[in-house]
């Protein structure tokens, strides 16, 4: 698909039709995407931002691009990035459509993982061309994000007639388009949240526990271990499971729970939930022997009732 699109969408210097780009919401995502589009030959012309942090971010990532009100951004741009929080997106779209800010033929792109293109329906009825392009990456709000977009997967949802255009924009930003049906967007986003957001919580909690155990450099200790675990999990899925739960070592798990109750009671609920899920998956995939699972699951059940 990429080779086909590359031939259909030639290199920046060979493309006569460059788009003017506007950003509504100068959070961490919008300026990085606009800067990536600029590298592809498009021209950022307007950005909106309210907080001091967003204005600084816009000045750093998009120097010399004027700051305007959202309606004025739409008035100046052919391609508009709506990069606001998920819960703010429906109201923003409705307000822009009601005030007549949306122009027929204008490309409106939002970056919400949860939403598809239905959230853009008020603007679509006003003649806009709706695209949902969600970069599956965490952003820092610094220029390093532009480099990290190289090879980043984007969850793409669009009307069939705009699918090639949506995928081409992703490729121009250095990303890899992954098609996601409208009805599957919430599930797609939940999957990413489980993997990325919960990973941060688990790693931060693990570092806290290691410090409590007297380890001076928890990040240095965890780096190689977690890097190998992530690589193995991406390559092999559940077959990469190791540790006392997958082995059915009920005594070790009981000791873990006791120590957590004594030193970090706030971590017990998370440990039990993840251990139960791990046990279920290990059992289903033949890693955990059924004769060992009974004792292990008993320990986990007792741990939750103490």
Beta strands, then each sheet from edge to edge (+ up, - down):
strand 1: 20-24
strand 2: 43-48
strand 3: 79-82
strand 4: 107-110
strand 5: 129-135
strand 6: 153-158
strand 7: 176-179
sheet 1: 2+ 1+ 3+ 4+ 5+ 6- 7-
end
